[in-house]
Amino acid sequence: MLQDCPIQISKKTKETNIKINCRNCTKGNATIFDKACRTSILSLLQNEPGVKKIILNHALVKVYAEETLQLLKELAIFTEDITIYTKFKESKDYTVTINDEYLLEILENNTDDPYQTYIDLAIWKKQYQKEREETDQNPSKLQTIISEILTKTPLKKRFKEDFPSRDIFYRQYICPYVRPGFIDSFLKLNPPPDAVFLKTYPLSKDRPVSITLYSRKSKPEKIYFLLPPEYNLSSEELLLLEEVRKHLSSHRPDDASFMDAANAREYFKRFARNIITTLLDKHPINPSAEHIDHLSDIFARYTAGFGILEDVLQDPNIQDVYINAPVENNPLHLVVNGEECSSNIYLSIDDVEALASRFRSLSGRPFSEAIPTLDMDLDIYHTRVAAISNPLTPKGIAFALRRHRKHPWTLAHFIANKMLSPFAAGLLSLLVDGQSSLLIAGSRGAGKTSLLSALLLEIPQRFRILTIEDTSEIPVDALQKIDYKIQSLLTKSLAAGSSSTEMHPTDTLRTALRLGESVLILGEVRGIEAKVLFEAMRVGAAGNLIMGTIHGSTTQAVFERIVHDIGVPPTSFKAVDAVIVAAPIRTEGGIERKRRIIQISEILSTGWIQGDNADMIFQDLMTYDVEKDQMNISDILSMGQSELLQKIAKKWGITVEKVLENINLRAWMKQTIVESSKNNPLLLEAESIRDANNAFWMILEESKQHFNTVDYYFIKEQWSKWFKEYQERGL
């Protein structure tokens, strides 16, 4: 054992943990690569085979547990088995043969590194068996014993003959959980042995965070690997921040400003800066003022902020974050660009309890065993949070975080991502402009709210928009900043964690209907308030355009839910003009999920009055072809026989042929924007789409004034000229 490393053995009912204090050690460097540390750890495992965790307490704390610890135990057993036979040469009771000398040389040369001994012995055994077959020699006693040990060791079963090199074994197979001493979150710094590199990218210019994606050879999943800069700090810097944390535990603030969420981060950053400055004389580092500020910011991130979770929530590629209980056994589970991934991030029990406390404080809602659910918005990260605790989940607190894009989605984004075709975008744009009542259906994560938000940009800016949601997902603030007349109404969540002071959805909807004629947007259509909505739609009390989202994988499922589950009369359901279905598609059952619009269907006004057979209610305008990964236009739509298009044509006083021309022109404009965005991605963003749509409407009015009718050739020509100048001016 290392004399300078005190050892603490903690024995609980079902678990034995060993903590080695490596802070003052002068013989090792707290890593399995180090001979002294490795010898110490293996010796401990020989004496305490039932241990569940080994913790190396250094500036960078390392924890060996589960599969990693099991490998170390197998190595300890192997070491113990072969150690006794290294002394055969000195034994008076055993005569060393010529064939034994090479074997003993291996045992003597590699006693400090048992895994290298295993590799050399495995190679020896293969050569030895070949020689025996060729010479028919009888094995010596030592050869027989070592051969039996190699056959029985778990290392043989684990690696067979394809054993990894020494460096790969210790770096990838014996990979501990690691955390700086001043925080509680653990990372694995190396990917598993079967990881295959896919790509790497930085998170931002301001914070040097490295993100790498891997696939796995042994299982159909990907790994999200994140390495924040605090894990690369020097030992002196880590110990300095740990000392700052100790000062914080005994700190008595002069005022209560740190309790304000808006001020807390700056408060703790100033606190850290002051303490670091006073402690510099005790630490062998001489940081610049800028570096002190950097260290202070890191400390505030893990004190007043959300720690490593902040980096995850700032990655624009992430849609969902799942923190599953018990957290010490489950890495963060992420949805990255539509694909579910494991990660190298492990939160501690202290982490999740701190998160629960922070969410409870920010939301103002209760979260306890009496009310074990919580729904809230984390506005700063454009994230919706759902939390559960005991007794709903018996293994601790768990969270589901749904990220929303920082800037509003647009139809141009969806065309670029192949979620819908240019023609489908043109059709949806026309339906919105034609003040149709639309329902967007799909499963969770299908992109319903994202599409709903994108369609808001197709509403002429002269209209006032009212949104009703139980959690804020529609980008109201962003749309207000680009001059949309939009007002949000927040209603009571269906979750048990809702405040009693929040307004019930039915009351909120009735209030919205009394707020004047406006476009009405529902974050989700559900519950008894849907009856109020459909009745208002049927009698025309809802004013102009109405759009909302609803859970349902097909148009028929939407009808069944609204009519049979919610209880809306079929005659009221007719107030809906069209249903749009979004879905995550797994081509041929593969791992990758692609978001696609799979169906756009209009609701027929006649033919089903006497019954409620869903097959008689809907008429497809566009459907998705999985094999070709494309949207197909139905004959009904292409031939102008759509009831909905005829309804819009009548409202606008034009022919259906002109309505189709209108759709094609909108499709062409959006495709032009997408193609031009390859050189300027900002063209896909909301401000650009707003300007392009405004130019279209202005030119359309100009056409009516010049020609006393709408000339789509003129509009296309003039819009093309405008767009060229728009790009030259720059955004």
C-alpha positions in Angstrom: 0.0 0.0 0.0 1.1 3.6 -0.6 2.2 5.0 2.8 1.1 8.6 1.9 -2.4 7.6 0.9 -4.8 7.2 3.8 -7.6 4.7 3.1 -11.2 5.0 4.2 -13.4 1.8 4.0 -17.1 2.6 4.2 -19.3 -0.5 4.8 -23.0 -0.1 4.4 -25.8 -2.7 4.4 -25.4 -3.7 0.7 -22.3 -1.8 -0.3 -18.6 -1.4 0.5 -16.8 1.6 -0.8 -13.1 2.4 -0.6 -11.8 5.9 -0.7 -8.1 6.5 -1.2 -6.9 10.0 -0.3 -4.3 10.8 -3.0 -4.0 14.5 -2.1 -0.5 14.3 -0.4 0.9 11.3 -2.3 4.4 11.7 -3.6 4.8 8.2 -5.2 1.9 8.0 -7.7 -0.3 10.3 -9.8 -3.7 8.9 -9.0 -4.1 6.9 -12.2 -4.3 3.3 -13.2 -1.4 3.9 -15.6 0.9 4.6 -12.6 2.6 1.5 -11.3 2.4 2.4 -7.6 -1.3 3.3 -7.8 -2.2 0.2 -9.8 -0.4 -2.1 -7.3 -2.2 -0.4 -4.4 -5.6 -0.7 -6.0 -5.2 -4.4 -7.0 -3.9 -5.2 -3.5 -7.0 -3.6 -2.0 -9.3 -5.6 -4.3 -7.6 -8.9 -3.2 -8.3 -8.0 0.4 -11.8 -6.5 -0.2 -13.3 -8.5 -3.1 -16.9 -7.3 -2.3 -16.1 -3.6 -2.8 -18.6 -1.7 -5.0 -16.6 1.5 -5.6 -13.0 2.6 -5.4 -12.6 6.4 -5.2 -9.3 8.1 -5.8 -9.6 11.4 -4.0 -7.4 13.8 -5.9 -7.9 17.3 -7.5 -9.7 15.3 -10.3 -11.7 12.7 -8.4 -11.8 9.3 -10.1 -14.4 6.6 -9.3 -14.0 3.0 -10.4 -17.4 1.1 -10.3 -19.6 -1.4 -12.2 -17.9 -2.8 -15.4 -14.7 -0.9 -14.9 -14.3 -2.2 -11.3 -15.2 -5.7 -12.4 -12.3 -5.7 -14.8 -10.0 -4.5 -12.1 -11.2 -7.4 -9.9 -10.5 -9.9 -12.6 -7.0 -8.4 -13.0 -6.5 -8.6 -9.2 -7.5 -12.3 -9.2 -5.2 -13.0 -12.1 -2.3 -11.2 -10.3 -2.9 -13.2 -7.1 -3.0 -16.4 -9.1 0.3 -16.0 -10.9 2.3 -14.1 -8.2 3.1 -17.3 -6.2 4.7 -18.9 -9.3 7.2 -16.2 -9.9 9.2 -17.7 -7.0 9.5 -21.2 -8.6 13.1 -20.5 -9.6 14.1 -20.1 -6.0 12.3 -23.2 -4.8 14.4 -26.2 -3.7 11.5 -28.5 -4.4 11.2 -27.7 -8.0 13.7 -28.2 -10.8 13.5 -25.5 -13.4 13.5 -27.0 -17.0 14.9 -25.3 -20.0 11.3 -24.7 -21.2 10.4 -23.0 -17.9 13.1 -20.3 -18.2 11.3 -18.3 -20.8 8.0 -18.6 -18.9 9.7 -17.4 -15.6 11.3 -14.5 -17.5 7.8 -13.3 -18.5 6.6 -13.6 -14.9 9.6 -11.8 -13.5 9.7 -9.0 -16.0 6.0 -8.1 -15.8 5.1 -8.4 -12.2 4.5 -4.6 -12.0 2.0 -4.8 -14.8 -0.3 -7.8 -14.6 -2.2 -7.0 -17.8 1.0 -6.9 -19.8 1.9 -10.2 -18.1 -1.5 -11.6 -19.3 -0.7 -10.5 -22.9 2.8 -12.0 -22.9 1.5 -15.3 -21.3 -1.4 -15.5 -23.8 1.2 -15.2 -26.7 3.4 -17.7 -25.0 0.6 -20.2 -24.6 -0.3 -20.0 -28.3 3.4 -20.6 -29.3 3.8 -23.3 -26.6 0.7 -25.3 -27.9 2.1 -25.1 -31.4 5.5 -26.4 -30.2 3.9 -29.2 -28.3 2.0 -30.4 -31.3 5.1 -30.4 -33.4 7.5 -32.0 -30.9 5.0 -34.1 -28.8 6.8 -32.9 -25.6 5.3 -33.4 -22.1 4.6 -30.1 -20.4 6.4 -29.1 -17.2 4.5 -28.6 -13.9 4.9 -24.8 -14.2 3.7 -24.8 -17.8 0.7 -26.9 -16.9 -0.3 -24.6 -14.0 0.1 -21.3 -16.0 -1.8 -22.8 -18.9 -4.7 -23.7 -16.5 -4.7 -20.2 -15.0 -4.9 -18.7 -18.5 -7.8 -21.0 -19.4 -9.8 -20.2 -16.3 -9.2 -16.5 -15.9 -12.2 -14.3 -16.8 -9.9 -12.2 -18.9 -9.6 -15.1 -21.3 -13.4 -15.4 -21.6 -13.8 -11.6 -22.0 -11.1 -11.1 -24.7 -10.6 -14.6 -26.1 -7.6 -14.2 -28.4 -8.4 -10.7 -29.6 -7.1 -8.9 -26.5 -6.6 -5.1 -26.6 -3.2 -3.4 -26.3 -2.0 -2.3 -22.9 -2.7 1.4 -23.6 -6.2 0.7 -24.9 -7.0 -1.6 -22.0 -6.1 0.9 -19.3 -7.5 4.0 -21.2 -10.8 2.6 -22.6 -11.6 -0.5 -20.6 -10.5 0.7 -17.2 -12.1 4.2 -17.7 -13.2 5.8 -14.4 -15.9 8.3 -13.8 -14.2 11.7 -13.3 -15.1 15.0 -11.7 -13.3 18.0 -10.4 -13.4 18.1 -6.6 -15.5 21.3 -6.4 -18.5 19.9 -8.4 -20.6 16.8 -8.2 -21.2 15.9 -11.9 -19.1 13.0 -13.3 -17.9 12.4 -16.8 -16.2 9.5 -18.6 -13.2 11.0 -20.3 -12.7 8.2 -22.9 -15.2 6.5 -25.1 -15.9 2.7 -24.8 -13.6 0.3 -26.7 -16.2 -0.3 -29.4 -16.8 3.4 -30.1 -16.5 4.5 -33.7 -15.8 8.2 -34.3 -18.4 10.1 -36.3 -17.7 13.8 -35.9 -16.7 16.5 -33.5 -17.8 20.1 -33.2 -17.3 23.1 -30.8 -20.2 24.4 -28.8 -19.5 28.1 -29.1 -16.7 30.6 -29.5 -17.1 32.0 -26.0 -16.8 28.6 -24.2 -14.3 26.0 -25.5 -16.5 22.9 -25.1 -15.6 19.9 -27.2 -18.5 17.7 -28.4 -17.9 14.4 -30.2 -20.4 11.9 -31.5 -19.6 8.1 -31.7 -21.5 5.1 -32.9 -21.1 1.7 -31.2 -20.1 -1.6 -32.8 -21.8 -3.7 -30.2 -25.2 -2.0 -29.9 -27.5 0.2 -32.1 -26.9 3.5 -30.3 -24.8 6.6 -30.5 -22.8 8.3 -27.7 -22.7 12.1 -27.1 -19.3 12.9 -25.7 -18.9 16.3 -24.0 -15.8 17.7 -22.5 -16.1 21.1 -20.8 -13.0 23.2 -20.1 -13.1 22.8 -16.3 -12.1 19.1 -16.7 -8.9 20.3 -18.3 -7.9 22.7 -15.5 -4.6 22.1 -13.7 -4.5 20.3 -10.3 -3.6 23.6 -8.7 -6.6 25.4 -10.2 -9.0 22.6 -9.3 -7.8 22.6 -5.7 -8.1 26.4 -5.6 -11.8 26.2 -6.7 -12.4 23.5 -4.2 -11.1 25.8 -1.5 -13.4 28.5 -2.7 -16.3 26.1 -2.3 -15.3 25.4 1.3 -15.3 29.1 2.0 -18.8 29.3 0.5 -20.1 26.7 2.9 -19.2 29.0 5.9 -20.1 32.3 4.1 -22.7 34.5 5.7 -24.0 37.0 3.0 -24.4 40.6 4.0 -27.6 41.0 2.0 -30.2 38.8 0.3 -29.3 39.7 -3.3 -28.0 36.2 -4.0 -31.6 34.9 -3.5 -32.8 36.7 -6.6 -32.3 34.3 -9.6 -31.4 37.2 -11.9 -28.6 38.4 -9.5 -27.4 35.1 -8.1 -24.9 34.2 -10.8 -23.2 37.6 -10.7 -23.2 37.5 -6.9 -21.4 34.1 -6.7 -19.0 35.1 -9.5 -17.9 38.2 -7.4 -17.7 36.0 -4.3 -15.4 33.5 -6.2 -13.3 36.4 -7.6 -12.7 37.9 -4.2 -11.8 34.5 -2.5 -9.5 33.5 -5.3 -7.6 36.8 -5.0 -7.1 36.3 -1.3 -6.0 32.7 -1.7 -3.4 33.2 -4.4 -0.5 33.5 -1.9 -1.2 29.9 -0.8 -1.3 28.4 -4.2 1.6 28.0 -6.7 -0.2 29.7 -9.6 -0.2 33.3 -10.8 -3.2 33.8 -13.0 -4.0 36.9 -14.9 -7.0 39.0 -14.1 -8.8 37.6 -17.1 -8.0 34.0 -16.0 -9.3 34.8 -12.5 -12.5 36.0 -14.1 -12.6 32.7 -16.1 -12.2 30.6 -13.0 -14.9 32.7 -11.2 -17.3 32.2 -14.0 -16.8 28.4 -13.8 -17.5 28.5 -10.1 -20.7 30.5 -10.5 -21.8 28.1 -13.3 -21.8 25.2 -10.8 -23.1 27.2 -7.9 -25.8 29.6 -9.1 -26.2 28.0 -12.6 -27.1 24.6 -13.8 -23.6 23.2 -14.1 -22.8 20.9 -16.9 -26.4 20.9 -17.9 -25.9 24.4 -19.3 -23.6 23.2 -22.0 -26.1 20.5 -23.0 -29.0 23.0 -23.2 -26.9 25.4 -25.3 -26.2 22.8 -28.0 -28.6 23.6 -30.9 -28.4 20.0 -32.0 -30.2 18.7 -28.9 -34.0 18.4 -28.7 -34.5 16.4 -25.5 -32.6 15.7 -22.4 -33.7 12.8 -20.0 -32.3 12.5 -16.5 -33.4 9.0 -15.4 -33.5 7.7 -11.8 -31.4 6.5 -10.1 -29.1 9.1 -11.6 -25.9 7.5 -10.3 -26.5 4.5 -12.6 -27.9 6.3 -15.6 -26.0 8.6 -17.9 -27.9 11.6 -19.4 -30.0 10.3 -22.3 -30.2 12.8 -25.2 -32.1 13.2 -28.4 -29.6 14.7 -30.9 -30.9 15.8 -34.3 -33.8 13.4 -33.9 -31.7 10.4 -32.7 -31.6 9.0 -29.2 -28.1 8.9 -27.7 -26.4 7.9 -24.6 -23.7 10.2 -23.1 -20.6 10.4 -21.0 -22.4 12.6 -18.4 -23.5 11.3 -15.0 -25.3 13.6 -12.5 -25.1 12.9 -8.8 -28.0 12.8 -6.3 -26.8 16.2 -5.0 -27.1 17.5 -8.6 -30.7 16.4 -9.1 -31.8 17.6 -5.7 -30.2 21.0 -6.5 -32.0 21.0 -9.8 -35.3 20.2 -8.2 -34.9 23.0 -5.7 -33.9 25.5 -8.4 -36.9 24.5 -10.6 -39.3 24.7 -7.6 -38.0 28.2 -6.8 -38.1 29.5 -10.4 -41.6 28.1 -11.2 -43.2 29.1 -7.9 -44.9 25.7 -8.0 -44.8 23.0 -5.3 -42.8 19.8 -5.9 -42.7 17.2 -3.2 -44.0 13.8 -2.2 -47.4 15.3 -1.8 -47.2 16.8 -5.3 -44.7 14.6 -7.2 -44.9 16.3 -10.6 -43.8 19.6 -11.9 -44.2 21.3 -15.3 -42.4 24.6 -16.0 -40.6 26.7 -18.6 -36.9 27.5 -18.4 -37.0 30.5 -20.5 -33.3 31.3 -20.6 -32.6 28.0 -22.4 -35.9 27.9 -24.3 -36.6 24.6 -22.5 -39.7 23.0 -21.1 -39.1 21.0 -17.9 -41.2 18.0 -16.6 -40.1 16.6 -13.3 -41.2 13.6 -11.2 -40.3 12.3 -7.8 -41.4 9.9 -5.0 -43.8 8.2 -4.8 -44.4 8.4 -8.5 -40.9 7.1 -9.2 -39.5 5.0 -6.4 -35.8 5.4 -7.3 -35.5 9.2 -7.0 -36.1 12.3 -8.9 -36.2 12.3 -12.7 -36.5 15.0 -15.3 -37.4 15.4 -19.0 -36.3 18.6 -20.7 -37.6 19.5 -24.1 -35.5 22.2 -25.9 -37.0 24.6 -28.4 -35.1 26.4 -31.0 -33.7 29.8 -29.9 -35.1 31.4 -33.1 -38.5 30.6 -34.6 -38.7 27.7 -37.1 -39.7 28.6 -40.7 -41.2 26.6 -43.5 -37.9 27.3 -45.3 -36.1 25.4 -42.5 -38.4 22.4 -43.0 -37.8 22.4 -46.7 -34.0 22.5 -46.2 -34.4 19.6 -43.7 -36.7 17.7 -46.0 -39.5 17.7 -43.5 -41.8 18.9 -46.2 -41.6 19.6 -49.9 -41.7 23.2 -51.4 -45.2 22.5 -52.8 -46.4 21.3 -49.4 -45.0 24.5 -47.9 -46.7 26.5 -50.6 -50.0 24.7 -49.9 -49.8 25.3 -46.1 -48.9 28.9 -46.7 -52.0 29.4 -48.8 -54.2 27.6 -46.3 -53.0 30.0 -43.5 -53.4 33.0 -45.7 -56.8 31.8 -46.7 -57.8 31.7 -43.0 -58.5 28.0 -42.8 -58.9 26.2 -39.5 -56.0 23.8 -39.1 -55.0 21.0 -36.7 -51.5 19.8 -36.7 -51.3 16.2 -35.4 -48.5 13.8 -34.5 -46.8 11.9 -31.7 -44.5 13.6 -29.1 -41.4 14.8 -30.8 -42.9 14.8 -34.3 -42.5 18.6 -34.7 -46.1 19.7 -34.2 -45.3 22.9 -32.2 -42.3 23.7 -34.4 -44.5 23.5 -37.5 -47.2 25.6 -35.8 -44.7 28.3 -35.0 -43.4 28.3 -38.6 -47.0 28.8 -39.9 -47.4 31.9 -37.8 -44.9 33.6 -40.2 -47.3 33.0 -43.0 -50.0 35.2 -41.3 -50.0 38.7 -42.7 -48.6 41.1 -40.1 -51.7 43.2 -40.0 -53.5 40.5 -38.1 -53.5 40.2 -34.3 -52.6 36.8 -32.9 -53.6 35.3 -29.6 -51.8 32.1 -28.3 -53.1 29.9 -25.5 -50.6 27.4 -23.9 -50.1 25.7 -20.5 -46.3 26.0 -21.0 -44.7 28.6 -23.3 -43.4 26.8 -26.4 -44.5 29.2 -29.2 -41.8 31.8 -29.6 -44.0 34.8 -28.8 -41.1 37.1 -27.6 -39.1 36.4 -30.8 -42.1 37.2 -33.0 -42.9 40.4 -31.1 -39.3 41.5 -31.7 -39.9 41.3 -35.4 -43.1 43.3 -35.1 -45.8 40.6 -35.1 -48.9 41.6 -33.2 -49.0 38.6 -30.9 -50.3 38.2 -27.3 -49.8 35.1 -25.2 -52.2 33.7 -22.7 -50.9 31.1 -20.2 -53.4 28.6 -18.8 -53.4 26.1 -16.1 -51.3 23.0 -16.7 -52.9 19.6 -16.5 -50.0 18.5 -14.3 -50.6 18.1 -10.6 -47.9 20.7 -9.9 -50.0 23.6 -11.3 -50.8 26.5 -9.0 -54.4 26.9 -7.8 -54.2 30.6 -8.9 -53.7 29.6 -12.6 -56.7 30.0 -14.9 -58.5 26.8 -16.2 -58.1 26.2 -19.9 -61.8 26.5 -20.6 -61.9 29.9 -18.8 -58.8 31.0 -20.7 -60.3 30.1 -24.0 -63.5 32.0 -23.3 -61.5 35.0 -22.3 -59.5 34.8 -25.6 -62.8 34.8 -27.5 -63.8 38.0 -25.8 -60.6 39.8 -26.6 -61.7 40.8 -30.0 -61.3 39.3 -33.5 -57.9 37.7 -33.7 -56.1 34.7 -35.1 -56.4 32.1 -32.4 -53.5 29.7 -31.8 -53.8 26.8 -29.3 -50.6 25.1 -28.1 -52.5 21.9 -27.8 -56.2 21.0 -28.3 -57.3 18.7 -25.4 -59.9 18.3 -22.7 -63.3 19.8 -22.2 -62.1 23.3 -23.5 -62.1 21.7 -27.0 -65.9 21.7 -26.9 -65.9 25.5 -26.4 -63.3 25.9 -29.2 -65.2 23.9 -31.8 -68.5 25.5 -30.9 -67.0 28.9 -31.4 -65.5 27.8 -34.7 -68.8 26.4 -35.9 -70.8 29.6 -35.2 -68.0 31.9 -36.4 -67.4 33.4 -32.9 -63.7 32.6 -33.1 -63.1 35.2 -35.8 -60.3 34.6 -38.3 -57.8 31.8 -38.6 -57.6 29.1 -35.9 -54.7 26.7 -35.6 -53.7 24.2 -32.9 -51.8 21.0 -32.3 -53.2 17.6 -31.1 -51.8 14.2 -30.4 -52.7 11.7 -33.0 -50.7 9.6 -35.6 -53.4 9.7 -38.4 -56.3 11.9 -39.4 -58.6 9.1 -38.3 -57.0 9.0 -34.9 -57.5 12.8 -34.6 -61.2 12.4 -35.4 -61.6 9.5 -32.9 -60.0 11.5 -30.1 -61.9 14.7 -30.7 -65.3 13.2 -31.3 -65.3 10.0 -29.1 -62.7 10.8 -26.4 -63.3 14.5 -25.9 -67.0 14.5 -26.9 -67.1 17.1 -29.6 -70.2 16.6 -31.8 -69.3 15.5 -35.3 -71.2 18.5 -36.7 -68.8 20.8 -34.7 -65.8 18.8 -35.9 -66.7 20.0 -39.4 -65.5 23.4 -38.5 -61.9 22.2 -39.0 -60.8 22.7 -42.6 -57.7 20.5 -42.7 -55.6 18.2 -40.6 -51.8 18.0 -41.1 -50.0 14.9 -39.7 -46.3 15.0 -38.7 -44.3 11.9 -37.8 -40.8 10.7 -37.0 -39.9 8.2 -39.8 -37.5 5.3 -39.4 -36.7 4.2 -42.9 -36.7 0.4 -43.1 -36.7 0.2 -39.3 -33.3 1.9 -39.1 -32.0 3.8 -36.0 -32.1 7.3 -37.5 -35.4 9.2 -37.2 -36.4 11.8 -39.8 -39.2 14.2 -39.1 -41.6 14.4 -42.0 -45.1 15.7 -42.8 -46.8 12.5 -43.9 -50.4 13.7 -44.6 -52.4 16.8 -45.4 -56.1 16.1 -45.5 -59.1 18.3 -45.9 -62.4 17.6 -44.1 -65.3 17.1 -46.4 -68.4 19.1 -45.7 -70.9 16.5 -47.0 -71.3 12.8 -47.3 -70.9 11.9 -43.6 -73.7 13.8 -41.9 -75.6 10.6 -40.9 -72.6 8.8 -39.5 -69.1 9.3 -38.1 -67.1 6.9 -40.2 -63.7 8.5 -40.3 -63.0 7.0 -43.8 -65.8 9.2 -45.2 -64.7 12.4 -43.5 -61.2 13.1 -44.8 -59.9 13.6 -48.3 -56.1 13.5 -48.8 -54.5 16.5 -50.6 -50.9 15.2 -50.1 -49.4 12.0 -48.7 -45.9 10.8 -47.9 -44.1 8.1 -49.9 -41.7 6.4 -47.4 -39.8 4.5 -50.1 -39.1 7.7 -52.1 -38.9 10.0 -49.1 -41.2 12.5 -50.8 -44.6 14.1 -50.6 -47.0 13.2 -53.4 -49.8 15.5 -54.7 -53.2 13.7 -54.9 -55.3 13.8 -58.1 -58.0 15.7 -56.1 -55.6 18.5 -55.5 -53.8 18.6 -58.9 -57.1 18.7 -60.7 -58.5 21.5 -58.6 -61.3 19.3 -57.1 -60.4 20.1 -53.5 -63.4 21.4 -51.5 -61.0 23.6 -49.4 -59.3 25.2 -52.4 -62.8 25.8 -53.9 -63.8 27.4 -50.7 -60.8 29.7 -50.7 -61.3 30.5 -54.4 -64.9 31.6 -53.7 -63.8 33.7 -50.7 -61.2 35.5 -52.8 -63.3 35.8 -55.9 -61.0 33.9 -58.2 -60.9 30.5 -59.9 -59.4 27.3 -58.5 -56.8 27.5 -61.3 -55.6 30.8 -59.9 -55.5 29.3 -56.4 -53.2 26.5 -57.7 -51.0 29.2 -59.4 -50.8 31.0 -56.1 -49.6 27.7 -54.4 -47.0 27.1 -57.1 -45.7 30.7 -56.8 -45.4 30.4 -53.0 -43.6 27.0 -53.4 -41.2 28.6 -56.0 -40.4 31.5 -53.6 -39.6 29.2 -50.7 -37.5 26.9 -52.8 -35.6 30.0 -54.1 -34.9 31.1 -50.5 -33.7 27.6 -49.5 -31.4 27.4 -52.5 -29.9 30.8 -51.8 -29.5 30.0 -48.1 -26.6 27.7 -49.0 -24.4 30.8 -49.3 -26.3 32.7 -46.5 -28.1 30.6 -43.8 -29.7 33.7 -42.4 -32.1 33.7 -45.3 -33.9 30.7 -43.6 -34.6 32.7 -40.4 -37.8 34.3 -39.4 -36.9 37.9 -40.2 -36.0 37.0 -43.8 -39.2 35.0 -44.3 -41.2 37.9 -42.9 -39.6 40.2 -45.4 -40.1 37.8 -48.3 -43.8 37.3 -47.5 -44.4 41.0 -47.0 -42.8 41.7 -50.4 -45.1 39.0 -52.0 -48.2 40.6 -50.5 -47.1 44.1 -51.5 -46.3 43.1 -55.1 -49.6 41.2 -55.3 -51.5 44.4 -54.3 -49.4 46.3 -56.9 -50.4 43.8 -59.6 -54.1 44.3 -58.7 -53.7 48.1 -59.1 -51.8 47.9 -62.4 -53.8 45.1 -64.1 -57.0 45.1 -62.1 -56.3 41.5 -61.4 -53.5 39.3 -60.0 -50.8 38.5 -62.6 -48.7 35.8 -61.2 -46.0 36.2 -63.9 -45.7 39.8 -62.9 -45.5 38.9 -59.2 -42.8 36.3 -59.8 -40.7 38.7 -61.9 -41.0 41.6 -59.4 -40.4 39.4 -56.4 -37.3 37.8 -58.0 -36.0 41.4 -58.6 -36.7 42.3 -55.0 -35.1 39.2 -53.6 -31.9 39.8 -55.6 -31.7 43.3 -54.2 -32.5 42.1 -50.7 -29.6 39.7 -50.8 -27.2 42.4 -52.1 -28.2 44.7 -49.2 -27.4 42.0 -46.7 -29.4 41.0 -43.6 
